[in-house]
Amino acid sequence: MPTYGLIVEGEYDAAALTELIRRCAAGNIQVIPRQCAQKGSLMKKFPAYLQELHWANQGQAVDKALVIRDADGKNPGELVARMGTSIVSRSCLFPVKFVVIVQELETWLLADHEALSQVTRKRISKINRPLESIADPKRRLQSILSEAGIAYTAEVARKIAATANLERIEYRCPIFRTFRQAIDD
């Protein structure tokens, strides 16, 4: 069974992205998540987490590592370049893939209104504007969930990810294609 390391910003990301990786890989895959916990700390902490992933798979290295962060309004290409530069002098025993989500994870969770309807058990309307242009998708998702009487938690993020149509996310959020490619490479 392949084992992937996943380095993310927080618990919602770990829960939802672990689910999405398993679904995209369409097979039996183990994901070992590592959370940087504090917003903005991923850029400083991920190189150390990559080193830890050399032994995280029952004393062995993972097969691949994914480092995923939110763009938070910054240029995704520049962020990916900065992440790559910060590990140039370090050797990894596995491939490392970087993905920057435009704007943040919740952009992807908003992509499938039918999945949101299923999780909330209420009819949720499709957002008819480019999702990656929403400045604060987390607040938008929290508002939708709040109207249904549901608190936004890591488990709710995971449920949305487990229910969402992957093709719909990719169609509505083009950077999702980069995520899927990182899993497949």
C-alpha angles and dihedrals in degrees: 000000000000116000122209126193114219122198115189142156102252151349097279089054092047093051099044098038093048088055093046093048091052091048095046092047088052093205147070104305134157119219121199107196126201120191124206088203101200119077109251096018098100094087091057099038107039097081090059091047089052090056090049090054088067087079103022096098100075090302093319133096121267117251093239139355126218119198109195128179139162120258092220090197095313126120107275094207092054091048092051090049091050091050092050092048092052092063100038093106094046123082120220125195090216138043116274120209124192124207127180115196117218108247102341141310092279089065087070093044090055093052098086112052090181091059089049089050091051094048094045095037087225131102108264119193122228114257103240100204134074104287095209089061094060105109097208110022092164091062090047092052092045089052092052091048093044091054086057092048093251126130117222107247136157089260092053089050089051092049092052090049090048092052102038123107105245094208090053091052090049092048094048097037110038094191088066086076088063089052092052091047091051089055094047098044 
